Amino acid sequence: MPSGPIDLLDINVWLALADENHAHHFRARRYWEEESSSQIAFCRVSMLGLLRLATNSKVMHGQPFAPSEIWQAYRNFRSLPEVTLMADPSDLELHFSTLTEPDHFPNHRWTDAYLAALSQATSSRLVSFDSDFKHFKGLRFFHLKP
């Protein structure tokens, strides 16, 4: 993993960056160009989420990416020197279970909790358009507001 500050991007940020017609594309670009850390990370969950959502016609308002197109967009991101693929650290499960074991944990936040746990375990900053990440205590969270 690279040294220095790193941003772990939520799926919604990657999707906005990949799709020039996305409602938040310009906000995502401003983040990338002016507010990002020196390193920006995918993880397997955000990579898979980008591939899944970008090829979904409903999500993409009837204009989904072809699988080969979104794979190429992903490869283009990954070829940039500032973009990395973050591996799961050995203590990820501890962070993840701490966030999700309380009986009041809402079942719709599993993926968010994974990203929050990964961010905590790697001391990275989580970047998202989703304000729900504010519910995770101790998370370094940068809320992109459209």
N, C-alpha and C positions, 0 to 999 in steps of 0.2 A: 504494500500500500504506500502511496506517496506520503512524503512528510509535509508538514504545514497544514494550514486550515483546509477543511474539505466540506463541501456542501453535498448532502444526500437529497436528491430531488424526488419529490413525489411524482407519481404517474401523471397527474394532471399538468404538471409543469413540462414534462417531456412531451406530452401530447400537444400542448400549446406551442412549444418550440418547433415541433415537427410539421405542424399544419398551419400554413400561412393564412388560412381562412378561419382559424379558431378565434373565438371571441376574445381570448386573452393573449393572442399571439404577440401583440406589441408590448404588453406588460411583461411577458416572459422574456422577450428580446431585451427590454430595458434592464431587467434583472441580470441577464447574461452579460451584457455589455458594461454595466455600471456598478452592480451590487454583489456579484458572485464572489466566492472565495477563489483562491488560486487553483484549486482542484474541485472538480464536480463529478459526482459519482452516480452511476447506476448500481443497482443490486439486482439479483435475479428476479425479485418480485416486481421491481419497477420496469425491468426489461420485458418480462412476460406481460405485464399490464399494458405497456405501450403497444406491443404486438397484438394483443387481444382487442384492445379498445380501438386502435386505429383501423382495424379490419372489420369493425362492427358497423353495419350500415346505419343502424338507429343512432348510435353515438355520433357518427360522422355525418348526420343529417343527409343520408342518401348518397354520400360521396366518400365511401371508405377507400382506404389505401388497398391496393393489391398486396398480398403477402410479400411478393418480391420487392415492392416499393418501400414498405415499411422496414423490411430487413435492410435495404440499402440505406435508408435514413438512419437506422440504428448503427450500422457500420460507419456511416459518415460521422456521427457523433463520437463513436469509439475511436476513430482515427485521429481525433483532435488531441493535442498533447495535454490539455487540461482535463480530459475526461478519462475516468477509470471505471473499472468494474470492482465494486467492493465485495470482498469475501466475508462470509459469516465468521466472526471471531468466536473463540472457544467458549466465551461466557455469554453468548447471545441468549441461550435458553434461560439463563438466570434472569436477565433483564426482561425477557419476554414473559416469563411466568409471573414475575413480580407485577407487571402491568395488567395481566389478564386473569389472575387467580381470584381476585375479590368477587364475591357472589353477585355484586351489582354490575359487573362488567357487561356492557351491551354487546350482543353478538354481532352487530353490524360493524364493529370496530376492529375485527381481527387483523385485517391487513394494515390498518393504520397503526395498531399496536406493534406489529412486527417492524414496521419502518421506524417507529419511535424507539423501540428497543435496540434496533441496529444503530440508530443515531446515538443513543446513549452509550452503547457498548464501544463505539468507535470515536466517541467525543467529537462527532461531526455535527453540523448544523442541518436540521431538516428544513427544507424549503417547499412550501405548498400554497396553493390557493384555498385550501380547505381549512377553515377555522377550527374544526374539531380537534386538531392537534393541540390546541390550548388546554385540553383536558388532561394531558399527560404531564404530570409534575416532574420538574427537573429536566425538561427537554429544552435544548437550544433550538428554538423554533423561529423561523423567519416567515411570517405570513405575508404572502404577496396579495395585495389588495388591488383588484382591477381598477 
